[in-house]
Amino acid sequence: MRSYRWAAAAFALALASPSLTGQSRAEPILRGGIGLQSCEKLAADIKPADGFNHLPNALLFYWVQGYLSAANIYLLNEYTDYVDVGSVTAEIILPLVADFCKANPDKRPVNAIDDFIKKSKKIEAKESDAFDPWEH
């Protein structure tokens, strides 16, 4: 009986293996996350009035914070300015993305965020504030 369980477990593990299921190694990706989903898929899931009590809202907002942080590294190093991430709230982002996605089901939330970054008031920094985050 014990060898049967071991064989069943080994068989289940083998089925989960990508080489046996026909799945191949995924292509490398540059960026990922909920903000890259199609607006058509995401529009119905974003409910701005529910705030963080609705998981897709929280996932989207925290993805935006990370995306803004990465964009700020670029802005700081290229233009010596940045967007104040602390001033970007769920009350701003959730309706922005929800409205954008309803109007543009063929696009992605990241398109709305890129436009938001371009139009946002920037905080000026000194050139000495620029940095290479991967410098050793």
N, CA, C and O atoms as CSV, one atom per row, in Angstrom:
chain,resi,resn,atom,element,x,y,z
A,1,MET,N,N,0.815,-1.178,0.000
A,1,MET,CA,C,0.000,0.000,0.000
A,1,MET,C,C,0.875,1.265,0.000
A,1,MET,O,O,0.546,2.259,-0.647
A,2,ARG,N,N,1.996,1.207,0.740
A,2,ARG,CA,C,2.867,2.363,0.818
A,2,ARG,C,C,3.506,2.646,-0.542
A,2,ARG,O,O,3.646,3.810,-0.917
A,3,SER,N,N,3.888,1.630,-1.276
A,3,SER,CA,C,4.504,1.845,-2.583
A,3,SER,C,C,3.494,2.429,-3.565
A,3,SER,O,O,3.871,3.179,-4.467
A,4,TYR,N,N,2.216,2.094,-3.401
A,4,TYR,CA,C,1.173,2.658,-4.247
A,4,TYR,C,C,1.079,4.168,-4.041
A,4,TYR,O,O,0.981,4.914,-5.016
A,5,ARG,N,N,1.106,4.635,-2.784
A,5,ARG,CA,C,1.037,6.067,-2.483
A,5,ARG,C,C,2.246,6.795,-3.060
A,5,ARG,O,O,2.117,7.879,-3.628
A,6,TRP,N,N,3.408,6.194,-2.909
A,6,TRP,CA,C,4.629,6.812,-3.420
A,6,TRP,C,C,4.551,6.909,-4.941
A,6,TRP,O,O,4.910,7.937,-5.516
A,7,ALA,N,N,4.087,5.850,-5.592
A,7,ALA,CA,C,3.965,5.854,-7.052
A,7,ALA,C,C,2.939,6.890,-7.506
A,7,ALA,O,O,3.145,7.564,-8.516
A,8,ALA,N,N,1.830,7.022,-6.764
A,8,ALA,CA,C,0.813,8.001,-7.119
A,8,ALA,C,C,1.358,9.414,-6.971
A,8,ALA,O,O,1.088,10.278,-7.805
A,9,ALA,N,N,2.114,9.647,-5.924
A,9,ALA,CA,C,2.713,10.964,-5.713
A,9,ALA,C,C,3.725,11.278,-6.815
A,9,ALA,O,O,3.766,12.400,-7.319
A,10,ALA,N,N,4.529,10.307,-7.185
A,10,ALA,CA,C,5.516,10.506,-8.251
A,10,ALA,C,C,4.820,10.784,-9.578
A,10,ALA,O,O,5.275,11.623,-10.356
A,11,PHE,N,N,3.717,10.081,-9.837
A,11,PHE,CA,C,2.970,10.282,-11.070
A,11,PHE,C,C,2.371,11.692,-11.101
A,11,PHE,O,O,2.421,12.361,-12.133
A,12,ALA,N,N,1.810,12.144,-9.984
A,12,ALA,CA,C,1.234,13.488,-9.900
A,12,ALA,C,C,2.302,14.554,-10.117
A,12,ALA,O,O,2.061,15.553,-10.795
A,13,LEU,N,N,3.465,14.342,-9.548
A,13,LEU,CA,C,4.574,15.272,-9.733
A,13,LEU,C,C,5.014,15.306,-11.190
A,13,LEU,O,O,5.309,16.370,-11.733
A,14,ALA,N,N,5.054,14.156,-11.806
A,14,ALA,CA,C,5.459,14.093,-13.212
A,14,ALA,C,C,4.454,14.822,-14.100
A,14,ALA,O,O,4.844,15.480,-15.064
A,15,LEU,N,N,3.176,14.711,-13.786
A,15,LEU,CA,C,2.166,15.408,-14.575
A,15,LEU,C,C,2.297,16.920,-14.439
A,15,LEU,O,O,1.977,17.660,-15.369
A,16,ALA,N,N,2.758,17.371,-13.302
A,16,ALA,CA,C,2.931,18.808,-13.075
A,16,ALA,C,C,4.180,19.347,-13.758
A,16,ALA,O,O,4.339,20.561,-13.883
A,17,SER,N,N,5.056,18.473,-14.197
A,17,SER,CA,C,6.295,18.882,-14.840
A,17,SER,C,C,6.012,19.495,-16.207
A,17,SER,O,O,5.290,18.899,-17.006
A,18,PRO,N,N,6.563,20.673,-16.494
A,18,PRO,CA,C,6.331,21.318,-17.785
A,18,PRO,C,C,6.771,20.474,-18.971
A,18,PRO,O,O,6.159,20.550,-20.036
A,19,SER,N,N,7.805,19.681,-18.814
A,19,SER,CA,C,8.282,18.898,-19.949
A,19,SER,C,C,7.298,17.808,-20.349
A,19,SER,O,O,7.255,17.417,-21.515
A,20,LEU,N,N,6.524,17.323,-19.423
A,20,LEU,CA,C,5.558,16.282,-19.741
A,20,LEU,C,C,4.194,16.830,-20.130
A,20,LEU,O,O,3.403,16.123,-20.754
A,21,THR,N,N,3.907,18.065,-19.776
A,21,THR,CA,C,2.599,18.636,-20.086
A,21,THR,C,C,2.616,19.398,-21.400
A,21,THR,O,O,1.584,19.919,-21.824
A,22,GLY,N,N,3.762,19.472,-22.046
A,22,GLY,CA,C,3.845,20.173,-23.313
A,22,GLY,C,C,4.104,21.666,-23.158
A,22,GLY,O,O,4.230,22.371,-24.160
A,23,GLN,N,N,4.185,22.159,-21.942
A,23,GLN,CA,C,4.474,23.568,-21.741
A,23,GLN,C,C,5.963,23.804,-21.942
A,23,GLN,O,O,6.802,23.011,-21.516
A,24,SER,N,N,6.261,24.892,-22.589
A,24,SER,CA,C,7.675,25.220,-22.774
A,24,SER,C,C,8.044,26.378,-21.871
A,24,SER,O,O,7.184,27.027,-21.276
A,25,ARG,N,N,9.320,26.620,-21.781
A,25,ARG,CA,C,9.801,27.735,-20.971
A,25,ARG,C,C,9.252,29.022,-21.560
A,25,ARG,O,O,9.300,29.235,-22.772
A,26,ALA,N,N,8.732,29.874,-20.694
A,26,ALA,CA,C,8.151,31.140,-21.132
A,26,ALA,C,C,9.228,32.074,-21.654
A,26,ALA,O,O,10.383,32.021,-21.231
A,27,GLU,N,N,8.829,32.920,-22.570
A,27,GLU,CA,C,9.735,33.935,-23.083
A,27,GLU,C,C,10.006,34.951,-21.981
A,27,GLU,O,O,9.137,35.183,-21.141
A,28,PRO,N,N,11.172,35.553,-21.963
A,28,PRO,CA,C,11.465,36.580,-20.963
A,28,PRO,C,C,10.493,37.751,-21.122
A,28,PRO,O,O,10.107,38.096,-22.239
A,29,ILE,N,N,10.105,38.355,-20.010
A,29,ILE,CA,C,9.211,39.509,-20.064
A,29,ILE,C,C,9.884,40.712,-19.412
A,29,ILE,O,O,10.720,40.566,-18.520
A,30,LEU,N,N,9.514,41.876,-19.861
A,30,LEU,CA,C,10.100,43.107,-19.352
A,30,LEU,C,C,9.357,43.627,-18.135
A,30,LEU,O,O,9.978,44.102,-17.184
A,31,ARG,N,N,8.030,43.542,-18.157
A,31,ARG,CA,C,7.229,43.988,-17.024
A,31,ARG,C,C,6.003,43.101,-16.927
A,31,ARG,O,O,5.598,42.469,-17.903
A,32,GLY,N,N,5.420,43.061,-15.745
A,32,GLY,CA,C,4.268,42.200,-15.550
A,32,GLY,C,C,3.346,42.757,-14.493
A,32,GLY,O,O,3.641,43.781,-13.878
A,33,GLY,N,N,2.234,42.086,-14.282
A,33,GLY,CA,C,1.295,42.461,-13.236
A,33,GLY,C,C,-0.069,42.837,-13.756
A,33,GLY,O,O,-0.321,42.849,-14.961
A,34,ILE,N,N,-0.939,43.141,-12.823
A,34,ILE,CA,C,-2.344,43.419,-13.124
A,34,ILE,C,C,-2.523,44.619,-14.052
A,34,ILE,O,O,-3.490,44.669,-14.812
A,35,GLY,N,N,-1.625,45.566,-14.002
A,35,GLY,CA,C,-1.728,46.749,-14.852
A,35,GLY,C,C,-1.513,46.480,-16.321
A,35,GLY,O,O,-1.731,47.355,-17.158
A,36,LEU,N,N,-1.085,45.263,-16.639
A,36,LEU,CA,C,-0.867,44.899,-18.037
A,36,LEU,C,C,-1.981,44.017,-18.593
A,36,LEU,O,O,-1.929,43.599,-19.749
A,37,GLN,N,N,-2.991,43.737,-17.766
A,37,GLN,CA,C,-4.158,42.998,-18.238
A,37,GLN,C,C,-4.918,43.866,-19.233
A,37,GLN,O,O,-4.751,45.085,-19.251
A,38,SER,N,N,-5.738,43.252,-20.045
A,38,SER,CA,C,-6.541,44.065,-20.955
A,38,SER,C,C,-7.625,44.784,-20.169
A,38,SER,O,O,-8.157,44.253,-19.194
A,39,CYS,N,N,-7.943,45.981,-20.598
A,39,CYS,CA,C,-9.019,46.729,-19.954
A,39,CYS,C,C,-10.339,45.977,-20.084
A,39,CYS,O,O,-11.189,46.039,-19.196
A,40,GLU,N,N,-10.500,45.282,-21.172
A,40,GLU,CA,C,-11.732,44.518,-21.373
A,40,GLU,C,C,-11.930,43.514,-20.234
A,40,GLU,O,O,-13.046,43.345,-19.744
A,41,LYS,N,N,-10.855,42.853,-19.814
A,41,LYS,CA,C,-10.933,41.887,-18.720
A,41,LYS,C,C,-11.036,42.567,-17.359
A,41,LYS,O,O,-11.760,42.095,-16.482
A,42,LEU,N,N,-10.323,43.662,-17.181
A,42,LEU,CA,C,-10.187,44.274,-15.862
A,42,LEU,C,C,-11.314,45.241,-15.492
A,42,LEU,O,O,-11.601,45.420,-14.309
A,43,ALA,N,N,-11.952,45.861,-16.477
A,43,ALA,CA,C,-12.939,46.915,-16.211
A,43,ALA,C,C,-14.024,46.486,-15.232
A,43,ALA,O,O,-14.384,47.252,-14.337
A,44,ALA,N,N,-14.542,45.289,-15.386
A,44,ALA,CA,C,-15.624,44.836,-14.506
A,44,ALA,C,C,-15.136,44.535,-13.089
A,44,ALA,O,O,-15.934,44.514,-12.151
A,45,ASP,N,N,-13.840,44.304,-12.930
A,45,ASP,CA,C,-13.286,43.942,-11.623
A,45,ASP,C,C,-12.931,45.134,-10.745
A,45,ASP,O,O,-12.868,44.994,-9.524
A,46,ILE,N,N,-12.700,46.286,-11.325
A,46,ILE,CA,C,-12.312,47.456,-10.542
A,46,ILE,C,C,-13.575,48.172,-10.069
A,46,ILE,O,O,-14.411,48.589,-10.871
A,47,LYS,N,N,-13.693,48.303,-8.767
A,47,LYS,CA,C,-14.855,48.936,-8.135
A,47,LYS,C,C,-14.355,50.035,-7.190
A,47,LYS,O,O,-14.182,49.799,-5.994
A,48,PRO,N,N,-14.125,51.239,-7.734
A,48,PRO,CA,C,-13.533,52.317,-6.937
A,48,PRO,C,C,-14.248,52.597,-5.620
A,48,PRO,O,O,-13.592,52.913,-4.627
A,49,ALA,N,N,-15.545,52.493,-5.587
A,49,ALA,CA,C,-16.296,52.803,-4.360
A,49,ALA,C,C,-15.994,51.828,-3.228
A,49,ALA,O,O,-16.204,52.157,-2.061
A,50,ASP,N,N,-15.505,50.636,-3.555
A,50,ASP,CA,C,-15.205,49.627,-2.531
A,50,ASP,C,C,-13.815,49.781,-1.926
A,50,ASP,O,O,-13.495,49.102,-0.951
A,51,GLY,N,N,-12.984,50.658,-2.482
A,51,GLY,CA,C,-11.642,50.877,-1.949
A,51,GLY,C,C,-10.864,49.586,-1.796
A,51,GLY,O,O,-10.944,48.691,-2.637
A,52,PHE,N,N,-10.107,49.501,-0.702
A,52,PHE,CA,C,-9.271,48.323,-0.469
A,52,PHE,C,C,-10.043,47.131,0.081
A,52,PHE,O,O,-9.453,46.081,0.341
A,53,ASN,N,N,-11.343,47.275,0.262
A,53,ASN,CA,C,-12.161,46.131,0.681
A,53,ASN,C,C,-12.408,45.172,-0.470
A,53,ASN,O,O,-12.971,44.095,-0.280
A,54,HIS,N,N,-11.986,45.566,-1.663
A,54,HIS,CA,C,-12.154,44.747,-2.863
A,54,HIS,C,C,-10.753,44.399,-3.388
A,54,HIS,O,O,-10.012,45.286,-3.812
A,55,LEU,N,N,-10.397,43.132,-3.359
A,55,LEU,CA,C,-9.031,42.699,-3.663
A,55,LEU,C,C,-8.488,43.204,-5.005
A,55,LEU,O,O,-7.350,43.675,-5.034
A,56,PRO,N,N,-9.230,43.137,-6.117
A,56,PRO,CA,C,-8.652,43.661,-7.369
A,56,PRO,C,C,-8.258,45.132,-7.273
A,56,PRO,O,O,-7.278,45.552,-7.888
A,57,ASN,N,N,-9.019,45.919,-6.504
A,57,ASN,CA,C,-8.649,47.330,-6.307
A,57,ASN,C,C,-7.287,47.436,-5.632
A,57,ASN,O,O,-6.426,48.199,-6.070
A,58,ALA,N,N,-7.099,46.668,-4.570
A,58,ALA,CA,C,-5.834,46.713,-3.830
A,58,ALA,C,C,-4.684,46.242,-4.714
A,58,ALA,O,O,-3.618,46.857,-4.727
A,59,LEU,N,N,-4.895,45.161,-5.447
A,59,LEU,CA,C,-3.837,44.650,-6.328
A,59,LEU,C,C,-3.439,45.704,-7.355
A,59,LEU,O,O,-2.255,45.925,-7.608
A,60,LEU,N,N,-4.438,46.346,-7.941
A,60,LEU,CA,C,-4.139,47.372,-8.940
A,60,LEU,C,C,-3.398,48.548,-8.314
A,60,LEU,O,O,-2.396,49.010,-8.860
A,61,PHE,N,N,-3.878,49.030,-7.181
A,61,PHE,CA,C,-3.243,50.192,-6.559
A,61,PHE,C,C,-1.797,49.904,-6.176
A,61,PHE,O,O,-0.923,50.733,-6.429
A,62,TYR,N,N,-1.529,48.767,-5.583
A,62,TYR,CA,C,-0.156,48.459,-5.182
A,62,TYR,C,C,0.732,48.189,-6.388
A,62,TYR,O,O,1.934,48.447,-6.337
A,63,TRP,N,N,0.163,47.678,-7.465
A,63,TRP,CA,C,0.937,47.530,-8.704
A,63,TRP,C,C,1.320,48.926,-9.202
A,63,TRP,O,O,2.461,49.148,-9.608
A,64,VAL,N,N,0.371,49.867,-9.172
A,64,VAL,CA,C,0.639,51.238,-9.619
A,64,VAL,C,C,1.744,51.866,-8.778
A,64,VAL,O,O,2.610,52.552,-9.321
A,65,GLN,N,N,1.733,51.650,-7.474
A,65,GLN,CA,C,2.797,52.207,-6.633
A,65,GLN,C,C,4.167,51.685,-7.077
A,65,GLN,O,O,5.121,52.459,-7.167
A,66,GLY,N,N,4.270,50.420,-7.346
A,66,GLY,CA,C,5.538,49.859,-7.812
A,66,GLY,C,C,5.931,50.403,-9.170
A,66,GLY,O,O,7.099,50.704,-9.417
A,67,TYR,N,N,4.948,50.528,-10.047
A,67,TYR,CA,C,5.211,51.055,-11.387
A,67,TYR,C,C,5.687,52.507,-11.310
A,67,TYR,O,O,6.626,52.901,-12.003
A,68,LEU,N,N,5.029,53.294,-10.459
A,68,LEU,CA,C,5.444,54.689,-10.272
A,68,LEU,C,C,6.847,54.774,-9.688
A,68,LEU,O,O,7.637,55.632,-10.082
A,69,SER,N,N,7.151,53.899,-8.763
A,69,SER,CA,C,8.495,53.897,-8.167
A,69,SER,C,C,9.552,53.627,-9.225
A,69,SER,O,O,10.595,54.281,-9.247
A,70,ALA,N,N,9.289,52.677,-10.091
A,70,ALA,CA,C,10.237,52.381,-11.170
A,70,ALA,C,C,10.329,53.556,-12.141
A,70,ALA,O,O,11.419,53.915,-12.587
A,71,ALA,N,N,9.184,54.152,-12.467
A,71,ALA,CA,C,9.185,55.311,-13.363
A,71,ALA,C,C,9.966,56.468,-12.741
A,71,ALA,O,O,10.640,57.216,-13.449
A,72,ASN,N,N,9.875,56.615,-11.421
A,72,ASN,CA,C,10.596,57.696,-10.745
A,72,ASN,C,C,12.105,57.543,-10.847
A,72,ASN,O,O,12.822,58.540,-10.934
A,73,ILE,N,N,12.590,56.326,-10.837
A,73,ILE,CA,C,14.034,56.125,-11.004
A,73,ILE,C,C,14.459,56.663,-12.361
A,73,ILE,O,O,15.474,57.350,-12.475
A,74,TYR,N,N,13.682,56.350,-13.384
A,74,TYR,CA,C,13.974,56.855,-14.719
A,74,TYR,C,C,13.876,58.384,-14.757
A,74,TYR,O,O,14.783,59.062,-15.239
A,75,LEU,N,N,12.763,58.915,-14.243
A,75,LEU,CA,C,12.575,60.371,-14.264
A,75,LEU,C,C,13.701,61.095,-13.523
A,75,LEU,O,O,14.235,62.094,-14.004
A,76,LEU,N,N,14.042,60.586,-12.371
A,76,LEU,CA,C,15.088,61.210,-11.566
A,76,LEU,C,C,16.425,61.208,-12.303
A,76,LEU,O,O,17.139,62.211,-12.311
A,77,ASN,N,N,16.755,60.090,-12.913
A,77,ASN,CA,C,18.041,59.978,-13.589
A,77,ASN,C,C,18.083,60.702,-14.935
A,77,ASN,O,O,19.148,61.159,-15.351
A,78,GLU,N,N,16.955,60.814,-15.615
A,78,GLU,CA,C,16.943,61.460,-16.928
A,78,GLU,C,C,16.580,62.938,-16.881
A,78,GLU,O,O,17.106,63.734,-17.659
A,79,TYR,N,N,15.677,63.308,-15.967
A,79,TYR,CA,C,15.151,64.667,-15.960
A,79,TYR,C,C,15.309,65.383,-14.616
A,79,TYR,O,O,14.897,66.535,-14.480
A,80,THR,N,N,15.889,64.726,-13.643
A,80,THR,CA,C,16.039,65.219,-12.260
A,80,THR,C,C,14.719,65.742,-11.681
A,80,THR,O,O,14.673,66.782,-11.023
A,81,ASP,N,N,13.655,64.990,-11.947
A,81,ASP,CA,C,12.390,65.249,-11.271
A,81,ASP,C,C,11.666,63.918,-11.076
A,81,ASP,O,O,12.088,62.888,-11.602
A,82,TYR,N,N,10.579,63.950,-10.320
A,82,TYR,CA,C,9.846,62.716,-10.034
A,82,TYR,C,C,8.429,63.031,-9.588
A,82,TYR,O,O,8.110,64.172,-9.253
A,83,VAL,N,N,7.576,62.002,-9.588
A,83,VAL,CA,C,6.197,62.114,-9.111
A,83,VAL,C,C,6.194,61.739,-7.634
A,83,VAL,O,O,6.801,60.742,-7.243
A,84,ASP,N,N,5.513,62.534,-6.811
A,84,ASP,CA,C,5.396,62.230,-5.389
A,84,ASP,C,C,4.444,61.049,-5.220
A,84,ASP,O,O,3.226,61.216,-5.266
A,85,VAL,N,N,4.998,59.868,-5.027
A,85,VAL,CA,C,4.189,58.650,-4.886
A,85,VAL,C,C,3.268,58.748,-3.674
A,85,VAL,O,O,2.176,58.179,-3.678
A,86,GLY,N,N,3.696,59.459,-2.645
A,86,GLY,CA,C,2.878,59.614,-1.448
A,86,GLY,C,C,1.590,60.390,-1.675
A,86,GLY,O,O,0.640,60.256,-0.904
A,87,SER,N,N,1.551,61.196,-2.722
A,87,SER,CA,C,0.340,61.965,-3.011
A,87,SER,C,C,-0.619,61.216,-3.941
A,87,SER,O,O,-1.727,61.689,-4.198
A,88,VAL,N,N,-0.208,60.079,-4.433
A,88,VAL,CA,C,-1.035,59.295,-5.346
A,88,VAL,C,C,-1.832,58.288,-4.510
A,88,VAL,O,O,-1.278,57.335,-3.963
A,89,THR,N,N,-3.130,58.520,-4.427
A,89,THR,CA,C,-3.987,57.722,-3.563
A,89,THR,C,C,-4.904,56.806,-4.371
A,89,THR,O,O,-5.048,56.953,-5.584
A,90,ALA,N,N,-5.512,55.870,-3.673
A,90,ALA,CA,C,-6.486,54.977,-4.303
A,90,ALA,C,C,-7.666,55.774,-4.850
A,90,ALA,O,O,-8.242,55.411,-5.876
A,91,GLU,N,N,-8.026,56.859,-4.167
A,91,GLU,CA,C,-9.135,57.695,-4.615
A,91,GLU,C,C,-8.840,58.383,-5.949
A,91,GLU,O,O,-9.760,58.791,-6.657
A,92,ILE,N,N,-7.576,58.508,-6.282
A,92,ILE,CA,C,-7.176,59.074,-7.573
A,92,ILE,C,C,-7.058,57.964,-8.621
A,92,ILE,O,O,-7.612,58.068,-9.715
A,93,ILE,N,N,-6.336,56.913,-8.275
A,93,ILE,CA,C,-5.981,55.878,-9.245
A,93,ILE,C,C,-7.153,54.980,-9.646
A,93,ILE,O,O,-7.337,54.707,-10.832
A,94,LEU,N,N,-7.939,54.522,-8.686
A,94,LEU,CA,C,-9.004,53.564,-9.011
A,94,LEU,C,C,-10.045,54.134,-9.969
A,94,LEU,O,O,-10.371,53.472,-10.955
A,95,PRO,N,N,-10.585,55.336,-9.727
A,95,PRO,CA,C,-11.531,55.881,-10.707
A,95,PRO,C,C,-10.867,56.183,-12.056
A,95,PRO,O,O,-11.475,56.011,-13.112
A,96,LEU,N,N,-9.613,56.636,-12.000
A,96,LEU,CA,C,-8.884,56.932,-13.231
A,96,LEU,C,C,-8.816,55.691,-14.123
A,96,LEU,O,O,-9.139,55.748,-15.309
A,97,VAL,N,N,-8.394,54.579,-13.538
A,97,VAL,CA,C,-8.260,53.344,-14.314
A,97,VAL,C,C,-9.631,52.790,-14.706
A,97,VAL,O,O,-9.815,52.343,-15.838
A,98,ALA,N,N,-10.589,52.816,-13.785
A,98,ALA,CA,C,-11.929,52.300,-14.096
A,98,ALA,C,C,-12.542,53.060,-15.269
A,98,ALA,O,O,-13.062,52.441,-16.197
A,99,ASP,N,N,-12.489,54.382,-15.241
A,99,ASP,CA,C,-13.052,55.191,-16.327
A,99,ASP,C,C,-12.302,54.963,-17.632
A,99,ASP,O,O,-12.909,54.831,-18.695
A,100,PHE,N,N,-10.967,54.918,-17.540
A,100,PHE,CA,C,-10.158,54.692,-18.736
A,100,PHE,C,C,-10.494,53.346,-19.374
A,100,PHE,O,O,-10.656,53.250,-20.590
A,101,CYS,N,N,-10.596,52.314,-18.547
A,101,CYS,CA,C,-10.842,50.968,-19.083
A,101,CYS,C,C,-12.247,50.825,-19.667
A,101,CYS,O,O,-12.438,50.129,-20.665
A,102,LYS,N,N,-13.218,51.475,-19.055
A,102,LYS,CA,C,-14.575,51.439,-19.625
A,102,LYS,C,C,-14.604,52.113,-20.992
A,102,LYS,O,O,-15.299,51.656,-21.898
A,103,ALA,N,N,-13.855,53.192,-21.139
A,103,ALA,CA,C,-13.822,53.927,-22.400
A,103,ALA,C,C,-12.889,53.304,-23.440
A,103,ALA,O,O,-13.028,53.564,-24.635
A,104,ASN,N,N,-11.940,52.485,-22.986
A,104,ASN,CA,C,-10.916,51.928,-23.883
A,104,ASN,C,C,-10.703,50.437,-23.625
A,104,ASN,O,O,-9.628,50.050,-23.168
A,105,PRO,N,N,-11.689,49.596,-23.901
A,105,PRO,CA,C,-11.543,48.175,-23.593
A,105,PRO,C,C,-10.412,47.489,-24.365
A,105,PRO,O,O,-9.958,46.414,-23.974
A,106,ASP,N,N,-9.964,48.099,-25.442
A,106,ASP,CA,C,-8.897,47.522,-26.250
A,106,ASP,C,C,-7.504,47.886,-25.744
A,106,ASP,O,O,-6.505,47.442,-26.310
A,107,LYS,N,N,-7.427,48.688,-24.685
A,107,LYS,CA,C,-6.128,49.100,-24.150
A,107,LYS,C,C,-5.861,48.426,-22.813
A,107,LYS,O,O,-6.587,47.517,-22.410
A,108,ARG,N,N,-4.811,48.879,-22.128
A,108,ARG,CA,C,-4.423,48.306,-20.832
A,108,ARG,C,C,-4.328,49.418,-19.790
A,108,ARG,O,O,-4.052,50.566,-20.138
A,109,PRO,N,N,-4.555,49.090,-18.511
A,109,PRO,CA,C,-4.453,50.103,-17.457
A,109,PRO,C,C,-3.127,50.855,-17.460
A,109,PRO,O,O,-3.092,52.039,-17.124
A,110,VAL,N,N,-2.046,50.194,-17.831
A,110,VAL,CA,C,-0.741,50.857,-17.843
A,110,VAL,C,C,-0.747,52.066,-18.770
A,110,VAL,O,O,0.001,53.017,-18.544
A,111,ASN,N,N,-1.580,52.043,-19.809
A,111,ASN,CA,C,-1.668,53.202,-20.700
A,111,ASN,C,C,-2.210,54.419,-19.954
A,111,ASN,O,O,-1.743,55.537,-20.174
A,112,ALA,N,N,-3.187,54.213,-19.079
A,112,ALA,CA,C,-3.728,55.300,-18.270
A,112,ALA,C,C,-2.683,55.804,-17.278
A,112,ALA,O,O,-2.576,57.006,-17.035
A,113,ILE,N,N,-1.922,54.888,-16.713
A,113,ILE,CA,C,-0.905,55.271,-15.727
A,113,ILE,C,C,0.243,56.019,-16.404
A,113,ILE,O,O,0.762,56.987,-15.849
A,114,ASP,N,N,0.640,55.582,-17.587
A,114,ASP,CA,C,1.683,56.313,-18.319
A,114,ASP,C,C,1.239,57.748,-18.599
A,114,ASP,O,O,2.022,58.685,-18.443
A,115,ASP,N,N,-0.013,57.919,-19.010
A,115,ASP,CA,C,-0.542,59.257,-19.256
A,115,ASP,C,C,-0.592,60.062,-17.954
A,115,ASP,O,O,-0.270,61.250,-17.940
A,116,PHE,N,N,-0.993,59.414,-16.876
A,116,PHE,CA,C,-1.027,60.057,-15.560
A,116,PHE,C,C,0.366,60.562,-15.170
A,116,PHE,O,O,0.509,61.682,-14.679
A,117,ILE,N,N,1.378,59.740,-15.389
A,117,ILE,CA,C,2.755,60.131,-15.063
A,117,ILE,C,C,3.173,61.347,-15.891
A,117,ILE,O,O,3.757,62.292,-15.360
A,118,LYS,N,N,2.876,61.323,-17.184
A,118,LYS,CA,C,3.248,62.446,-18.052
A,118,LYS,C,C,2.607,63.747,-17.599
A,118,LYS,O,O,3.238,64.803,-17.644
A,119,LYS,N,N,1.334,63.674,-17.155
A,119,LYS,CA,C,0.592,64.881,-16.797
A,119,LYS,C,C,0.784,65.313,-15.344
A,119,LYS,O,O,0.437,66.438,-14.984
A,120,SER,N,N,1.327,64.438,-14.515
A,120,SER,CA,C,1.472,64.747,-13.085
A,120,SER,C,C,2.476,65.863,-12.844
A,120,SER,O,O,3.462,66.013,-13.565
A,121,LYS,N,N,2.194,66.634,-11.813
A,121,LYS,CA,C,3.145,67.647,-11.356
A,121,LYS,C,C,4.395,66.909,-10.867
A,121,LYS,O,O,4.294,65.932,-10.125
A,122,LYS,N,N,5.535,67.368,-11.275
A,122,LYS,CA,C,6.796,66.732,-10.889
A,122,LYS,C,C,7.481,67.562,-9.813
A,122,LYS,O,O,7.338,68.783,-9.755
A,123,ILE,N,N,8.211,66.883,-8.986
A,123,ILE,CA,C,9.021,67.530,-7.961
A,123,ILE,C,C,10.445,67.605,-8.496
A,123,ILE,O,O,11.026,66.601,-8.908
A,124,GLU,N,N,10.983,68.793,-8.482
A,124,GLU,CA,C,12.351,68.994,-8.961
A,124,GLU,C,C,13.343,68.428,-7.946
A,124,GLU,O,O,13.132,68.513,-6.736
A,125,ALA,N,N,14.403,67.864,-8.451
A,125,ALA,CA,C,15.463,67.323,-7.600
A,125,ALA,C,C,16.796,67.865,-8.100
A,125,ALA,O,O,16.886,68.447,-9.181
A,126,LYS,N,N,17.811,67.663,-7.299
A,126,LYS,CA,C,19.162,68.052,-7.715
A,126,LYS,C,C,19.763,66.900,-8.524
A,126,LYS,O,O,19.405,65.736,-8.347
A,127,GLU,N,N,20.667,67.256,-9.395
A,127,GLU,CA,C,21.329,66.221,-10.190
A,127,GLU,C,C,22.039,65.215,-9.296
A,127,GLU,O,O,22.164,64.045,-9.656
A,128,SER,N,N,22.499,65.658,-8.146
A,128,SER,CA,C,23.183,64.756,-7.217
A,128,SER,C,C,22.227,63.742,-6.579
A,128,SER,O,O,22.673,62.755,-5.994
A,129,ASP,N,N,20.901,63.986,-6.692
A,129,ASP,CA,C,19.917,63.023,-6.165
A,129,ASP,C,C,19.744,61.813,-7.084
A,129,ASP,O,O,19.237,60.775,-6.657
A,130,ALA,N,N,20.161,61.946,-8.333
A,130,ALA,CA,C,20.066,60.822,-9.266
A,130,ALA,C,C,21.002,59.717,-8.802
A,130,ALA,O,O,22.044,59.976,-8.201
A,131,PHE,N,N,20.615,58.492,-9.089
A,131,PHE,CA,C,21.409,57.352,-8.628
A,131,PHE,C,C,21.220,56.164,-9.546
A,131,PHE,O,O,20.260,56.095,-10.315
A,132,ASP,N,N,22.134,55.249,-9.454
A,132,ASP,CA,C,22.035,53.985,-10.170
A,132,ASP,C,C,21.659,52.924,-9.130
A,132,ASP,O,O,22.494,52.549,-8.307
A,133,PRO,N,N,20.418,52.438,-9.157
A,133,PRO,CA,C,19.984,51.493,-8.113
A,133,PRO,C,C,20.725,50.160,-8.168
A,133,PRO,O,O,20.653,49.383,-7.216
A,134,TRP,N,N,21.427,49.884,-9.245
A,134,TRP,CA,C,22.119,48.613,-9.359
A,134,TRP,C,C,23.640,48.769,-9.234
A,134,TRP,O,O,24.405,47.838,-9.483
A,135,GLU,N,N,24.043,49.972,-8.841
A,135,GLU,CA,C,25.472,50.229,-8.661
A,135,GLU,C,C,25.988,49.388,-7.491
A,135,GLU,O,O,25.340,49.306,-6.448
A,136,HIS,N,N,27.125,48.782,-7.665
A,136,HIS,CA,C,27.692,47.937,-6.610
A,136,HIS,C,C,28.792,48.633,-5.883
A,136,HIS,O,O,29.381,48.065,-4.963
